[in-house]
Amino acid sequence: MRALRPSRLPQLSELRDPAVLRKDVLASLVVFLVALPLCVGVAVASGVPAELGLITGIVGGLVVGLLPGSRLQVSGPAAGLTVLVHDAVDAYGLAALGAFVAAAGLLQITLGVLRAGRWFRAISLSVVHGMLAGIGLVIVLGQVYALAGAPQPADGPGKLAGLPGLAGSILDGGPELTAALLGAGTIAVLVALPRLPARVRAVPGALAAVGLATAVSAVFGFDVGTLEVGGLLDAVTVPGATAVGTLSSVAALGTVLAFTLIASAESLFSAAAVDRMHRGPRTDYDKELIAQGVGNTVSGLLGALPLTAVIVRSAANVQAGARTSASRVLHGLWLLLFTVLLPAALSVIPLTALAGVLVHAGCKLVPAREFGPLWRQHRGEAVVLAATAAAIVATNLFEGVVFGLLLSVVKSAWDTSRIHIDVRPRTGGRLIATVTGNATFLRLPRILEQLEALPKDRPIELDLSGLRHLDHACRSALDAWAPAHSDAGTDPVSVRLPKAPVR
């Protein structure tokens, strides 16, 4: 199990340099400040106690941070899995969540040992962007209700249908209007902060927005719901026999598979993005998959949330000047110390402020700016992206992603099965129809339509020697068309086959 050994020696030698150590410590504090509100917000959006989000963030730092794979990306609870976690908790109960997460972690370890990490890079980018867009839309649709302190419908179509009623409740005034204004102010701070001077931008956006919303709520005495945080040990629930027993159903195993695939894909795509941000060692995808699996196994055994590598925290880590994995380990330590020593500081945070942070995060998952150029240059890919996102909103995350993958496969098959039929006259009134490209069942209607339009009173030579691929459906259809095409008294259709078998 060489892949599981922390690659600490090269990094320990680097940490002997005071400048490197100082950069890592400062970077860890920045990542901690970014991760703290996100850990809590993701847990609340997932419908679980806030402590579980903090436990997941701690595991992402102290466990995954010590394992090899990617040196600088940071793991924790991700907004991209809130929908799936919420559905799983609704269907099977909170007690079963740990079993689902641990099983997904073990499956990730298995995939890493089998060196399957690199295959996750083969997933269509349009499906990934569509998945993220769908997740972002579902997060936004759900959190706008939390923004106003109102109960949210159970599914995507219901949330869309309930928006006019929600707007009416806010406009009527009362607690809903107060909460909505406070949440909207949180979003405004997040949007405006990147445009302010560099000294102001030194404070992480999520921390600044939540901190200001908390201060305003306390000063003016707003009647809004606040976060409830208990002890970490009280929140730990080791999965028992009953929880493990829920894994026996096909639906539960489908949820575990969805956890595995989505968490793995998000982590490895994040690793690819982080590698482009720095010049240090590149990610070993198989080792990173094992590291994520170990983290999810530990998180699941503690009854916490699934974790992934999170691009927001990882980018903050790189931009803060981190050089080694010490920064991500230390960020987990700061989360642990803050939660144990200062839990009362979390209990004054308004829930609407956390909803505002997640609405902003959800909007950033939707690639609105990239869709226009994609539509102009690769219309088919844009259709896959939009269809995947719409399917996730209309159904759920797993079914939406499966639909997107199937649509992507169909699109690829359609694109590769291009066919061209060229008809030219020859001496003696003979016509030669040359078919080139890839003849598959997807193009069979067009092939037969063009061949059946050929005159039946002239001898025809069908030249298939230029085909790169001829599937069984096309071969059978052409075999049936050739003898039946010509009228009585004319020469039958002659067929010139490829010199080598075409598969």
Residue pairs with C-beta under 8 A, 6 or more apart in sequence:
3 68
3 112
3 113
3 286
3 287
3 290
4 67
4 290
4 294
5 68
6 66
6 67
6 68
7 68
8 66
11 71
11 324
11 325
11 326
14 20
14 323
14 324
15 21
15 24
15 324
15 326
20 323
20 324
21 326
23 320
23 321
23 322
23 323
23 327
24 322
24 323
24 324
24 326
24 327
24 330
25 326
25 327
25 330
26 320
26 321
27 317
27 320
27 321
27 322
27 327
28 322
28 326
28 327
28 328
28 329
28 330
28 331
28 333
28 334
29 330
29 331
29 334
30 204
30 316
30 317
30 320
31 74
31 313
31 316
31 317
31 320
31 322
31 327
31 328
31 331
32 330
32 331
32 334
32 335
32 338
33 203
33 204
33 206
33 207
34 204
34 206
34 207
34 312
34 313
34 316
35 57
35 74
35 76
35 310
35 313
35 331
35 335
36 57
36 207
36 335
36 338
37 206
37 207
37 210
37 349
37 354
37 357
38 76
38 77
38 79
38 206
38 310
38 312
38 313
38 357
38 361
39 53
39 54
39 56
39 57
39 76
39 77
39 335
40 50
40 53
40 54
40 227
40 229
40 346
40 349
40 354
41 53
41 79
41 354
41 355
41 357
41 358
41 361
42 53
42 77
42 78
42 79
42 82
42 305
42 358
43 49
43 50
43 51
43 52
43 53
43 54
43 56
43 77
43 305
44 50
44 53
44 146
44 227
44 351
44 354
44 355
45 79
45 82
45 86
45 139
45 142
45 143
45 146
45 354
45 355
45 358
46 53
46 77
46 81
46 82
46 85
46 86
46 89
46 305
47 85
47 86
47 89
47 90
48 85
48 89
48 94
48 97
48 305
49 228
49 230
49 235
50 227
50 228
50 229
50 346
51 229
51 230
51 231
51 232
51 234
51 235
51 339
52 235
52 303
52 304
52 305
53 77
53 304
53 305
54 229
54 232
54 335
54 339
55 232
55 235
55 236
55 299
55 302
55 304
55 305
56 76
56 77
56 299
56 304
56 305
56 306
56 307
57 76
57 77
57 307
57 332
57 335
58 332
58 335
58 336
58 339
59 295
59 298
59 299
59 302
59 304
59 307
59 332
60 74
60 75
60 76
60 77
60 295
60 299
60 307
60 328
60 332
61 74
61 75
61 76
61 328
61 329
61 330
61 331
61 332
61 333
61 335
62 329
62 332
62 333
62 336
63 294
63 295
63 298
63 332
64 75
64 291
64 292
64 294
64 295
64 307
64 328
65 74
65 75
65 325
65 328
65 329
65 331
65 332
66 325
66 329
67 287
67 290
67 291
67 294
67 295
68 284
68 287
68 291
69 271
69 283
69 284
69 285
69 287
69 288
69 289
69 290
69 291
69 292
70 271
70 274
70 275
70 283
70 284
70 288
70 291
70 309
71 280
71 281
71 283
71 324
71 325
72 274
72 278
72 280
72 314
72 317
72 318
72 322
72 325
72 327
72 328
73 267
73 270
73 271
73 274
73 283
73 309
73 310
73 311
73 314
73 317
73 328
74 309
74 310
74 313
74 314
74 316
74 317
74 328
74 331
75 267
75 292
75 295
75 307
75 308
75 309
75 310
75 328
76 307
76 308
76 310
76 313
77 305
77 306
77 307
77 310
78 263
78 266
78 306
78 307
78 308
78 310
79 135
79 139
79 358
79 361
79 362
79 365
80 131
80 132
80 135
80 262
80 266
80 308
80 365
81 259
81 262
81 263
81 266
81 305
81 306
81 308
82 135
82 139
82 358
83 135
83 138
83 139
83 142
83 392
83 396
83 397
84 255
84 258
84 259
84 262
84 396
84 397
84 398
85 97
85 305
85 306
87 255
87 396
87 397
88 96
88 97
88 100
88 255
89 97
90 154
91 251
91 255
92 100
92 246
92 252
92 255
94 237
94 303
95 237
95 239
95 240
95 242
95 243
95 303
96 239
96 242
96 243
96 246
96 252
97 300
97 303
97 305
98 237
98 238
98 239
98 243
98 299
98 300
98 301
98 302
98 303
98 304
99 239
99 243
99 244
99 246
99 247
99 300
100 246
100 247
100 252
100 255
100 256
100 259
100 300
100 306
101 259
101 296
101 297
101 299
101 300
101 304
101 305
101 306
102 239
102 296
102 297
102 299
102 300
102 301
103 247
103 256
103 300
104 256
104 259
104 260
104 263
104 296
104 300
104 306
105 292
105 293
105 294
105 295
105 296
105 297
105 298
105 299
105 300
106 293
106 297
107 256
107 257
107 260
107 293
108 260
108 263
108 264
108 289
108 290
108 292
108 293
108 296
109 289
109 290
109 293
109 294
109 297
110 293
111 117
111 260
111 264
111 289
111 293
112 286
112 287
112 288
112 289
112 290
112 291
112 293
113 286
113 290
115 286
116 286
116 289
117 264
117 268
117 284
117 285
117 286
117 287
117 288
117 289
118 285
118 286
120 264
120 265
120 268
120 269
120 285
120 289
121 268
121 272
121 285
123 265
123 405
124 381
124 384
124 404
124 405
124 408
124 412
125 381
126 374
126 381
126 382
126 384
126 385
126 388
126 404
126 408
127 384
127 385
127 388
127 401
127 404
127 405
127 408
128 265
128 269
129 367
129 370
129 385
130 384
130 385
130 386
130 387
130 388
130 389
130 392
130 404
131 262
131 265
131 388
131 389
131 392
131 397
131 400
131 401
131 404
132 365
132 366
132 367
133 365
133 366
133 367
133 385
133 388
133 389
134 388
134 389
134 390
134 391
134 392
134 393
134 397
134 400
135 362
135 365
135 392
135 397
136 361
136 362
136 363
136 364
136 365
136 366
137 156
137 362
137 366
137 389
137 392
137 393
138 156
138 362
138 392
138 393
138 397
139 358
139 359
139 361
139 362
139 365
140 359
140 362
140 363
140 366
141 156
141 159
141 160
141 163
141 393
142 152
142 159
143 355
143 356
143 358
143 359
143 362
144 163
144 166
144 355
144 359
145 151
145 152
145 153
145 159
145 162
145 166
146 152
146 351
146 352
146 354
146 355
146 358
147 179
147 180
147 183
147 184
147 352
147 355
147 356
147 359
148 166
148 169
148 170
148 176
148 177
148 179
148 180
148 183
148 352
149 175
149 176
149 179
149 224
149 225
149 351
149 352
150 166
150 169
150 176
152 159
152 162
153 159
153 161
153 162
156 392
156 393
156 394
156 395
157 393
157 394
160 393
169 176
170 176
170 177
170 180
171 177
175 223
175 224
178 222
178 223
178 224
179 222
179 224
179 225
179 350
179 352
180 352
182 213
182 216
182 217
182 222
182 224
182 350
182 352
182 353
182 356
183 213
183 352
183 353
183 355
183 356
183 359
184 356
185 212
185 213
185 216
185 356
186 209
186 210
186 212
186 213
186 352
186 353
186 356
186 357
186 360
187 209
187 356
187 359
187 360
189 205
189 208
189 209
189 212
189 213
190 205
190 206
190 209
190 356
190 357
190 360
191 360
193 200
193 201
193 203
193 205
193 208
193 209
194 201
194 205
204 316
206 357
209 353
209 356
209 357
210 349
210 353
210 354
210 357
213 349
213 350
213 352
213 353
213 356
214 348
214 349
214 350
214 353
216 222
217 224
217 226
217 348
217 350
217 353
218 348
222 350
224 350
224 351
224 352
225 350
225 351
225 352
226 347
226 348
226 349
226 350
226 351
227 346
227 347
227 348
227 349
227 350
227 351
227 354
228 347
229 339
229 343
229 346
229 347
230 343
231 343
232 339
232 340
235 303
235 304
236 302
236 303
236 304
237 302
237 303
238 301
238 302
238 303
239 300
239 301
239 303
246 252
247 253
247 256
254 398
255 398
257 398
258 397
258 398
258 401
259 296
259 306
261 401
262 308
262 397
262 401
263 292
263 296
263 306
263 307
263 308
264 289
264 292
266 308
266 309
267 288
267 289
267 292
267 308
267 309
268 283
268 285
268 288
268 289
268 309
270 308
270 309
270 310
270 311
270 314
271 283
271 285
271 288
271 309
272 283
273 311
273 314
273 315
274 283
274 309
274 311
274 314
274 315
274 318
275 282
275 283
277 315
277 318
277 319
278 318
280 323
288 309
292 307
292 308
292 309
295 307
296 306
296 307
299 305
299 306
299 307
300 306
312 361
313 331
317 327
317 328
317 331
320 327
322 328
338 345
339 346
366 389
367 385
371 382
371 385
371 386
374 381
374 382
374 385
375 382
380 411
380 414
380 415
381 411
383 407
383 411
384 404
384 407
384 408
384 411
387 403
387 404
387 407
388 400
388 401
388 403
388 404
388 407
389 400
390 400
391 399
391 400
391 403
391 404
392 399
392 400
392 401
393 400
394 400
395 403
413 440
413 442
414 442
416 438
417 437
417 438
417 439
417 440
417 442
417 443
417 469
418 437
418 438
418 443
419 435
419 436
419 437
419 438
419 439
419 443
419 446
419 447
420 435
420 436
420 437
421 433
421 434
421 435
421 447
421 450
421 451
422 433
422 434
422 436
423 431
423 432
423 433
423 434
423 454
424 431
424 432
424 434
425 431
425 432
426 432
426 461
428 459
429 458
429 459
430 458
430 459
430 460
430 461
431 454
431 455
431 458
431 459
431 460
431 461
432 460
432 461
432 463
433 451
433 454
433 460
433 461
433 462
433 463
434 463
434 466
435 447
435 462
435 463
435 464
435 466
435 467
436 466
436 467
437 466
437 467
437 468
438 467
438 468
438 469
439 447
439 464
439 467
439 469
439 470
439 471
439 474
440 469
440 471
440 473
440 474
441 471
441 473
441 474
443 474
444 473
444 474
444 477
447 474
447 477
447 478
448 477
448 481
451 462
451 478
451 481
451 485
452 481
452 485
454 460
454 485
456 485
456 486
456 487
456 490
457 486
457 487
457 490
458 490
459 486
459 490
459 491
459 493
459 494
460 485
460 486
460 493
460 494
461 493
461 494
461 495
461 496
462 478
462 482
462 493
462 494
462 495
462 496
463 496
464 470
464 478
464 495
464 496
464 497
464 498
464 502
465 496
465 497
465 498
465 499
466 498
467 498
467 502
468 502
469 502
469 503
470 498
470 502
470 503
478 495
481 493
482 492
482 493
482 495
483 492
483 493
485 493
486 492
486 493
